Amino acid sequence: MGGALERGNVRAFMERISPVPGKILHAIMPAAKAEYYIPLNLAMSAYDIVTPKKVASFISQIAVESHEMRKFRELWTSKIFQLPGSYRVPYTAENIEDYFEYWYGNRLDLGNDEKGDGYKYHGRGAIQITGKAMYKKVGDGINIDLVKNPDIIETDIVVNMKASAFFFSMIKNASAVSELVDHLSEASVISINRKVTRLVNGGENGIDDRLKYYRSALKVLC
């Protein structure tokens, strides 16, 4: 009984102080599991994603990158495929390892300098951290060795949320950019969404979906 009451008190407390209470998060990302709310809020609080504008931007990005927090590992296909923004020719992969080795292997820009790095450090987490160099940078920032244990970003929701928030706010400085939006100006919303998407994604993949979530989040939060 005491444990249940304690958990209930923690949840009630978090609902009062969270950057984005569970009901609001559910309104923005209906598919996100309630068990993710507290780790997400703690991570946002830890890395200064606390204002409505910053929260709206962050939530809209992870909503697309993780399919509303249902997928924490980058998807792949065995069909003929062209990775957006890649100089490499379209490719048909034999399996998941082959797919990621083709697209990310021997990519010094990602820090992937050893055989197997392409698969080992493919996109993981709510914000799809990719490449050995980024795993190292994020791991150093949150004091967890992600290079030796890359799967933990996917399997441990606390690490996942911390890594994603740290990447967004501290590495890409997307929080500062997000704060510049005039949420009453459609032109400003479109512009900031594009800027943040480029920081997070490296391109503009899924930018229309990100904009839809961004509009929705800004409406609810601001």
C-alpha positions, 0 to 999 in steps of 0.5 A, a space after each residue: 500500500 505504501 509503495 502505491 501511495 508513494 508512486 501516486 504522490 510522485 505522479 501527482 507532484 510531477 503533474 504539477 511541476 512538469 514542463 508538459 503534464 501528462 494530459 497535455 502530452 497525450 493531447 499532442 502525442 496520443 500514442 505515447 505511453 503514460 510510463 514515458 511521461 515522468 522520464 521525459 519531463 525529468 529530462 526536459 527539466 534537466 536540459 532547459 526544455 521548460 518554456 512552452 515554446 521549447 517544449 512544443 518544438 522538442 515534442 514535435 520533433 520526437 513525435 515524428 522521429 519516434 512515431 509518437 514514442 512507439 519506435 526508438 530504433 531507426 527503421 530499415 527496408 529490404 526494398 530498393 531505397 535511397 536515403 534522403 540527402 545521401 550521395 550513395 546510389 539506391 540500394 537493396 539491402 539483404 538484412 538490417 546489418 547490411 542496410 545500415 553498413 551501406 548507408 552509414 558505414 565508413 562515414 567519417 562525418 559520423 565518426 564511423 571509422 571501423 567495420 560494423 560501426 554503421 550498424 552499431 551506431 544507427 539511429 536510436 532513441 526518441 530523437 534518433 541519435 546517429 553515428 559513433 561520434 554523436 554517441 560519444 558526444 551525447 554519452 559524455 554529456 549524460 555521463 553514460 558510455 554509449 559507445 560501449 553500450 549503444 543499445 541502452 538508448 533504445 532499451 532504457 527509457 530514462 537514458 533515452 529521454 536524457 540522451 534525446 533532450 541533451 542532444 536537442 538542447 545542449 548539442 544542437 542548441 535547438 532550445 535557443 532557436 525554438 524560443 525565437 518563434 512568434 507563435 501567432 505568426 504562421 510565417 515564424 512558425 514555419 521558419 522556426 520549424 524548418 530551422 529546428 528540423 535541420 538541426 535535429 534531422 540534418 535535412 528536412 525529412 518529414 518536415 510537413 509532419 513536424 510542422 503539424 505536430 508543432 502547430 498542435 503543440 504550440 496551440 496547446 502550450 502557448 
